[in-house]
Amino acid sequence: MTVNRELFDHVMVPNYAPSSVIPVRGEGSRVWDQQGKEFIDFAGGIAVNCLGHCHPALVGALKEQGEKIWHLSNVMTNEPALRLAKKMVDATFAEKVYFANSGAEANEAALKLARRFALDKFGAEKSQIISFNKGFHGRTFFTVTVGGQAAYSDGFGPKPGDIVHCDYNDLAAFEALISDKTCAVMMEPLQGEGGIISPTDEFAQGVRELCTKHNALLIFDEVQTGVGRTGELYAYQGLNVVPDILTSAKALGGGFPIGAMLTTTEIAQHLKVGTHGSTYGGNPLACAVAEAAFDTVNTPEVLAGVKEKAALFNELLNAVNEKYNVFSEIRGQGLLIGAAVNEQYKGRAKEFLVAATEQGLMSLVAGADVVRFTPSLVITEADIREGMVRFEKAVASVVNA
C-alpha cells in the first residue's frame, strides 16, 4: 500500500487539511519525514509533546506497563491511575481527580460538575456559565459553545443554553455580567487559540473575587498552559489565583492521550456514582505514561529551564524582528509564545508557518495574526538556535516574496 498525502483525501473525513509532510520518526526536538527530511519541532503537537519525541522516560513507562495491563473498565481501579492522581493532588490545590481522554472531555466534566454543584446547592435558577470571547475549550458541543468563537460552534443546530461571553481582560464588563445566577466561570489563565493573551493581575484576581462573591465556581482551563508550559507546574500558581476546578490534558501525557479534572473534596462529591463517566478515563497505559511525564516535568530543574529557554526564544525572536519588522509584539509566558504580526502582514500568519515548514521548522498559528511556538520543555539551546535560524530564513522569504 502506498501511504501518502493523497491517501488522506481518499479515506479521511475532510475536516482537516494536513500538509504534504508525513513525519515518520522523531527524537528529542527533531523529526524526519518519509523522504528523510529533518525538521526542528517548535510546535510540539500543539503544546502536547512536552518532553519532545520518544523521551526515554515515556518510552520506558509505556513498554513496562504494556507488558502488565492495558485496560480495565472503571468497575475496577488501577495502580498507575492512583499513583498519578496522588501526585497531582500533592502538587496542586486539588483534593480529587477525574481522568478522561482529552482536554475537551476534561472541560465537559468540569462544566457538568459545576452545573450539578449549583443545582444541588442553590437550585435550578443558578445555571449561567460565563466565558470569554476568543476562548477555546474543546470541540464537544458543550465546550465549543462555552468557547467564545462562534465560527466553531455555529451550524450544528440549537446550542446548549445559558452561556454568555465577555471580553478577556475587561473586568468592568465581567462584573456587569456576573450575578447570583452564575454557576461557573470558565477561563484560560492565558488564552492560547485566541492569540496568546495573558491576563492582567487585576483581571485574574478580580474574576476570582467576583466568583467568590456570587458563589460561582471558577474553572481554569489549563489544557494548554498546564504541566510546565509557562514555567510553573500550572499557570494558576504564577497568578496567585486558586480556581475551584482545573482541567489538564495535552502535555499531561507527553503525547499519549489523557485528560484530567482536578477539584476539591467538597465540590467533587456532587459527581456521585453514575452521574458521569468515561470508558477509557484512567486507562492504565495512559496513566503510566502520564506519571512518567509528570515526574519528569515537575522538578525545579525543568521548570526553571522553561523560563531560561523562554528568555532565549524571546531574545532571538526580537532579533529577527529588528531585522525584518514583521511583528508588532512578542507575547506569552514560558514556552507558550506568540509573535503577533503587524498591520502590514495582518491575516497572514499562516504564510510564516508554511515558509517555516519549507525551511525545516515546525511551527503553529493562533488565529490569523499570530505565529505560535510551543516546543518541548526540554528542547536544547542548540535546537532553539538552529530552529530560529530556519525561522529567520522563513521570515525573509515571506518579506521578499
N, C-alpha and C positions, 0 to 999 in steps of 0.2 A: 504494500500500500504506500502510495506517495502522500506524505504528510506535509502540506504547505499551506500558505495563506488562502489559496483558492478553495481548499477543502472546508475552511471555516464557512464560506458563503454557501456551500452545498449542504452542510449538516447542522449548522448552529443557528439558533434564533437570532435575528439581526438587531438585537438591542445594544450590541457593542460594535465598534468599528476599529478593531485592533490594527496595529501597524503590520507591515510585512515581516518585521523581525520576529523570529520564533526562538527565544532562548532555550538552550538545552542543558546548560551546565553553569553552576555558579560556585564561587569560592570567595569568602570574605565579601568585599565590595566590588568584585569583578565578575562579569557574566559573559558567556560565549554563546553565539547563536549557531544555527545549523551549518553555516558556512565557515565557522571558526572565528568570526569577527569578535573582537573583545570590546566590551563596554564597561565603563565605570558606572556604578549604580548610585545615583543621588536620589532615587525615587523610593527605594525600599518597599516596593509593592504598596505604595501609599501608606507609609508610616507603619508598615507591618513587620518587615524584616529587621527588627531592632538589633540583631546580632549578625547581620549580613546573611550570606548564604552558606548553608552546610556547616554551621558552627559546631565544633566537636562536642560541646556540652549537650546540644539539642539532638545531634545525631546519636550520641551515646544513650540518651534518655529514651529516644524512640526505639532503638534496637533492643535495649534492655526490657522495656515494657512490652514491646512487640512479641517477645517470647514468653510473656506471662499471661496477661489477659487483655483483650481488646475492647470488649463492650459488655455492659450489663444494663438491664433496664433499671429505672430508679426504684424498683421494688427492693433493690439492694444498693448499698453504697459501696465505695471502693477506696483503697488506701491513697492513690495519687490525688483524688479529689479532696479527701480530708486533709492531707498534708498541705496542699496548695491553699485551701480555704483558711487553714490555721495561720499560714504565713501572711496571707493578705490581711487578715484580721489584726495580726500582731503589728503590721506595718502601717496601718491606717486608722481612721476614726471608727471604722466599722466593727460590728459585732457579729454580723451574719452575712453569708454569701449565698447567692444563687447562680448556678452555672448555666450558660446557654452556648450557642454555636457561633454567634456573631454579634456585632455591635447593635444592629437593628433589633435582634431578639432581646438583648440585654436592656435596650431602651424600651421595648414593648413591655417587658416585665416591670420596669420601673414605673411606667405610666399606669399600667393596670394596678400595681400595688398602691400608687398614690390615690387613684380613684377609689379603690376598695377601702383604704385607710380613712379617707374623708367620709365615705358613705357610712362606715361603721361608727366613726367618732362624732360626726356632725350632721349627717343626714343627706338626702338626695340633692338638696339645693346647692351643696358645695361641690361643684363638679368642673368649674372652669380651669383650663390649663393655659398658661401664658408661656409663649416662647418668643424668639427674636427673629426679625427679618434677616435673611441671608444665612440663617442657621441650617444645619444639616444633622439629622438624627437617624437616618436609615431609610430603607425602601419598603418596609411594610406599609400598609395603608394608614395605620395609626401614626407611625413615626414620620412618614413622609408628609402627612398633614400637619403634624406638630412642627416639622422643619419649615422654616419661613421662606420657601422658594416655590411659588405656585407652579412654575414650569414643570416641577417634578410630581406635583400632586393633582394637577388638572387632568381631565379627560378620562377619569375612571368612575364616573358616577358620583352619587352623593357622598360627601366626606363625613368622617366622624365629627360630631358636633361639639360645641362649647370650647373651641380652641381659638385663641386670639393671639395677635403678634404686635410687637412694637419694635422700634429701632434699638439695636445694641448700643450701649454706652449713653443712652438717653434716659437718665434716671427720672427726670420730671415726667416724661411720657409713661414710664413704667409705673410710677407712683399714682398717676391718674387712672391707670388701668386695673391695678390690683385692688381686691376688695375681700370681704369676708366670704364671698362666694368662690374665691380662687382656691382650688385644692392643691395645685402644684405649679411650679415654675421650672421649666427645663432650659438650661443654658450650657453652652460650651465655655469653659474658663479661658478659652482662646478660640475664636471662630476659625475653623480650618477651611472647609469648602467655600465659605463666604469671603475669603480673601486674606486669611492670616491676620485677623484683627484682635489685638489684645484689649482686655477690659481695663478701664482706669480703676485705681484702687477705690475711689469714691463710688463708682458704679457697682463693683463687686460687693463691697461692704453694704452699700445702700440696698441692693437686692436682698442680701441676707437679712438685714434688719426689718425690711418690709414683709418678707416672708414670715418671719417670727411674729411680727405684729398681727398679721392676718391669719395665723395658724395654717399657712400654706407650706407644703414641703418643697424644699429646694433640691432639685435634681441636677447634678453636674454630669454632663455627658463628656466623659474623659476617654472616649473610644480612640480619638486621635492623639490627645495630649498625654495619656497615661503611660505608665511603665517607662519612665525615664526620659520621655521625649523632650521635655522642657528643661531638664537638668534637675528636676525634683522627681521623686518616685511618681507622685501625682501632682498635677499643676495646682490643685487647691492648696497644697502645702506651701507654695510660694506666694499665695494670695492672702494667707491668714484668714481665710473664709472656709468654714466647715459646712459642707452640704448635709442634707438628711439622707440622700440616696446618691450613689455614684455608680456610673457604668464604665466598664473597661472591656476592651477587645483588641483588635489589631495587633499591637506589639505584645500583648499578653502571651500569645502562643509562639511568638517569633517566626510565624509563618504557618503554624498549624492552627486550624480553625477552632477558636474558643472565645467565648464572651462571658462576662460576669457582671452581676449586680450586687453592690455592697450597700448595707444599711445597718440600722440599729436593731437591737432586740425588740424594742417597743413597736417599731414600725413593721418589722418582719413578721410579727405574729399574726398580722392580718392576711397574709397569704397562707391560709390554713390548708390542710391536706385536701387535694383535689381542685384547688382554685386556679392553679397554673402548673405548667409542666413542659418538658422538652425531652423527646426521645434520646437525643444524643447529649443533652446537657450533663456535664460531669463525666463525660466519657474518659475512661482510664488512660487511653493513649494521649488524648488531648491534654489532660491534666498533668501527665508525667512530663510531657514536653514543656508545658507552660511553667511547671515548677522549676525546671532547669533554667528556663529563660528568666523567670522572676528572681531566682537565686543569683544569677549572673549579673543582672542589671542592678539589683538592689544592694549595691556596695558603694562605699564612699568614693572609690577609685573611678568606677564607671560614671557615676552621677556627676562628679567633679569634672571628669573628662569630657562630658557632653558640653559643659559650659566653655571649656577651653577650645574644643573643636568649633563651637558656635562662633567664638571670637575670631578664629582664623577664617571661617567661612565668610563672616561679615567683612573682615578686612580685605579679602580677595575679591569679593563681590563689589565692594566700594571702589577698589582699584580698577576693575573692569568698567564700572560705570563712569569713573572720572575720565576714562579714555573715550567712551562711546556715547555717554549721556543719553541712555535709553530708559533709565529707571527713575521714578520720582521719589521712591522710598524703599528702604530695606526693612522689612517688618519681621515680627515673630519673637519666639523665645526658644532658647536651646537649639535643637536641630529640627525645629519646625519653622522654616524660613520662607518668607515670601518677598519676591522682588516685583514691586508694582511698576508697570510700565508708565511712562509719562504720556502727555496728551498726543504727542506725535505718533506714538505706537499704540494708542488706545484700541482695545479689541483684538490685538494681535499677539497676545501672549503665546498662543499655540505655535506661532511661527518660530519662536525661540526654542520650544520643545522639539519641533520637527528638525530644526537645524542642529540642535544638540545631538539628537539621535544619529544624524548623518556623521557627526564628529566622534561618535563612540561614547556618548554620555546619555544615561537615562535620567530624565527629569520629569516634572509634573507641571500642571497649571492648577490654579484655584480660581475658577471663573475665567472670563475673557481677558482680564487685565493684570493677572498676577502669575509669574513663574514661581513654582513652588519646589522646594527641596526638602526631602525627608529621608536622609541617608541613614545607614547603620549608625547606632550609637557608639560603636567601637571602630568606626572607619579610621584608617591610618592617616597620619598627616600627609604622607606621600600620595595617597589616593585622593585626598582633598585637593592637594596642589595640582596633581595631574588632571583631575576632573575639571578644575577651574580653568586650566589651560585650554582644555577642549571646549568649555563653555564660552570662553573668550573668542575662540575661532567661530563658534556658532553665532554669537552676537555680531561679530564682524561680517559674517555672510549675510545676515538679515539687514544690517545697516547699509551694506554696499550693494544689495540686490538691485 
